[in-house]
Amino acid sequence: MRNTLRTCINCAVVDLQERMIRLVHDNDGTILVDAPRQVGGRGAYVCNQKCLNQALQKKKISKAHRTKKQITK
């Protein structure tokens, strides 16, 4: 695997892709954790569970996925 870097959408920490949590959304707007990294489409990355929760509260996931749909827990 390549040493691809990704940036957390919440805290802007840059880390290796395999250490980050990848989030994708399906056609109905549901956010999915793409653990095997096999789902196609636009992805957003967070570095840990705390950043995931904060990104949900601040609606950063919708912005990263370029959608106006609001994501809730």
PAMI-229355 format. One record per residue: residue number from 1; y, z, x of N, C-alpha, C in turn; residue in one letter. Coordinates in Angstrom, 1 decimal. Layout:
NUM;Y;Z;X;Y;Z;X;Y;Z;X;A
...
REM end
This chain:
1;-1.2;0.0;0.8;0.0;0.0;0.0;1.2;0.0;0.9;M
2;2.3;-0.7;0.4;3.5;-0.8;1.2;4.3;0.5;1.0;R
3;5.2;0.7;1.9;6.1;1.9;1.9;7.3;1.6;1.1;N
4;7.2;1.4;-0.2;8.3;1.0;-1.0;9.0;2.3;-1.5;T
5;10.3;2.2;-1.4;11.2;3.4;-1.7;11.7;3.2;-3.1;L
6;11.8;4.3;-3.9;12.4;4.3;-5.2;13.4;5.5;-5.3;R
7;14.3;5.4;-6.2;15.4;6.4;-6.4;15.2;7.1;-7.7;T
8;15.3;8.4;-7.7;15.2;9.2;-9.0;16.4;8.9;-9.8;C
9;16.2;8.6;-11.1;17.3;8.3;-12.0;18.1;9.5;-12.3;I
10;17.6;10.7;-12.0;18.3;11.9;-12.4;19.1;12.5;-11.2;N
11;18.4;12.7;-10.1;19.1;13.4;-8.9;19.4;12.4;-7.7;C
12;19.0;11.2;-7.8;19.2;10.1;-6.8;18.5;10.4;-5.5;A
13;17.5;11.2;-5.5;16.7;11.4;-4.3;15.9;10.1;-4.1;V
14;15.8;9.6;-2.8;15.0;8.4;-2.5;13.7;8.9;-1.9;V
15;12.6;8.4;-2.4;11.3;8.8;-1.8;10.3;7.6;-2.0;D
16;9.1;7.8;-1.4;8.1;6.8;-1.5;7.7;6.6;-2.9;L
17;7.4;5.4;-3.3;7.1;5.0;-4.7;5.9;5.8;-5.2;Q
18;4.8;6.0;-4.3;3.6;6.7;-4.8;3.9;8.2;-5.0;E
19;5.0;8.8;-4.6;5.3;10.2;-4.8;6.1;10.4;-6.1;R
20;6.6;9.3;-6.6;7.5;9.3;-7.8;6.7;9.2;-9.1;M
21;7.3;9.6;-10.2;6.7;9.4;-11.5;7.4;8.2;-12.2;I
22;6.6;7.2;-12.5;7.1;6.0;-13.1;7.1;6.1;-14.6;R
23;8.2;5.7;-15.2;8.3;5.7;-16.7;8.6;4.3;-17.1;L
24;7.9;3.9;-18.2;8.1;2.6;-18.8;8.2;2.8;-20.3;V
25;8.8;1.8;-20.9;8.8;1.9;-22.4;8.1;0.7;-23.0;H
26;7.5;0.9;-24.1;6.8;-0.2;-24.8;7.8;-0.8;-25.9;D
27;7.3;-1.7;-26.6;8.1;-2.5;-27.5;8.8;-1.6;-28.6;N
28;8.2;-0.5;-29.0;8.8;0.3;-30.1;9.7;1.4;-29.5;D
29;9.9;1.4;-28.2;10.8;2.3;-27.5;10.2;3.6;-27.0;G
30;8.9;3.8;-27.2;8.2;5.0;-26.7;8.1;5.0;-25.2;T
31;8.5;6.1;-24.6;8.4;6.2;-23.1;7.0;6.7;-22.7;I
32;6.5;6.0;-21.7;5.2;6.3;-21.2;5.2;6.6;-19.8;L
33;4.4;7.5;-19.3;4.2;7.8;-17.9;3.2;6.8;-17.4;V
34;3.6;6.0;-16.5;2.7;4.9;-15.9;2.0;5.4;-14.6;D
35;1.1;6.4;-14.7;0.4;6.9;-13.6;-0.3;5.9;-12.7;A
36;-1.1;5.0;-13.3;-1.8;4.0;-12.4;-0.9;2.8;-12.0;P
37;0.4;2.8;-12.5;1.4;1.8;-12.1;0.8;0.4;-12.5;R
38;0.2;0.3;-13.7;-0.3;-1.0;-14.1;0.4;-1.6;-15.3;Q
39;1.3;-0.9;-15.9;2.0;-1.4;-17.0;3.2;-2.3;-16.5;V
40;3.3;-3.5;-17.1;4.4;-4.3;-16.7;5.7;-3.9;-17.3;G
41;6.7;-4.6;-16.8;8.0;-4.3;-17.4;8.9;-3.5;-16.6;G
42;10.1;-3.2;-17.1;11.1;-2.4;-16.4;10.6;-1.0;-16.3;R
43;10.7;-0.4;-15.1;10.3;1.0;-14.8;11.5;1.8;-14.3;G
44;11.4;3.0;-14.5;12.4;4.0;-14.0;11.6;5.1;-13.3;A
45;12.2;5.7;-12.3;11.5;6.7;-11.6;12.2;8.1;-11.6;Y
46;11.4;9.1;-11.7;11.9;10.5;-11.5;11.0;11.2;-10.4;V
47;11.6;12.1;-9.8;10.9;12.7;-8.6;10.0;13.9;-9.0;C
48;10.2;14.5;-10.2;9.4;15.7;-10.6;9.6;16.0;-12.1;N
49;8.9;16.9;-12.6;9.0;17.3;-14.0;10.4;17.8;-14.4;Q
50;11.0;18.5;-13.5;12.3;19.1;-13.8;13.3;17.9;-14.0;K
51;13.3;16.9;-13.1;14.2;15.8;-13.2;13.8;15.0;-14.5;C
52;12.6;14.9;-14.9;12.2;14.2;-16.1;12.8;14.9;-17.3;L
53;12.7;16.2;-17.4;13.3;17.0;-18.5;14.9;16.8;-18.5;N
54;15.5;16.9;-17.4;17.0;16.7;-17.3;17.4;15.3;-17.7;Q
55;16.6;14.3;-17.2;16.9;12.9;-17.6;16.8;12.7;-19.1;A
56;15.8;13.3;-19.7;15.7;13.2;-21.2;16.9;13.8;-21.9;L
57;17.4;15.0;-21.4;18.5;15.7;-22.0;19.8;14.9;-21.8;Q
58;19.9;14.2;-20.7;21.2;13.5;-20.4;21.1;12.0;-20.8;K
59;20.0;11.6;-21.4;19.8;10.3;-21.9;19.9;9.2;-20.8;K
60;19.4;9.6;-19.6;19.5;8.7;-18.5;18.3;7.7;-18.5;K
61;17.3;8.0;-19.2;16.1;7.1;-19.3;16.5;5.8;-20.1;I
62;17.2;6.0;-21.2;17.6;4.9;-22.0;18.6;4.0;-21.2;S
63;19.4;4.6;-20.5;20.4;3.8;-19.6;19.6;3.0;-18.6;K
64;18.6;3.7;-17.9;17.9;3.0;-16.9;17.0;1.9;-17.4;A
65;16.6;2.0;-18.6;15.8;1.0;-19.3;16.6;-0.1;-20.0;H
66;17.9;0.1;-19.9;18.9;-0.8;-20.5;18.6;-1.0;-22.0;R
67;18.4;0.1;-22.7;18.2;0.0;-24.1;19.2;1.0;-24.8;T
68;19.6;0.7;-26.0;20.4;1.6;-26.8;19.6;2.7;-27.6;K
69;18.3;2.5;-27.6;17.5;3.4;-28.3;17.5;4.8;-27.6;K
70;17.7;5.8;-28.4;17.7;7.1;-27.8;16.3;7.7;-27.7;Q
71;16.0;8.2;-26.6;14.7;8.8;-26.4;14.7;10.3;-26.6;I
72;13.8;10.9;-27.3;13.7;12.3;-27.5;12.4;12.8;-27.0;T
73;12.3;14.1;-26.9;11.0;14.7;-26.4;10.0;14.6;-27.5;K
REM end
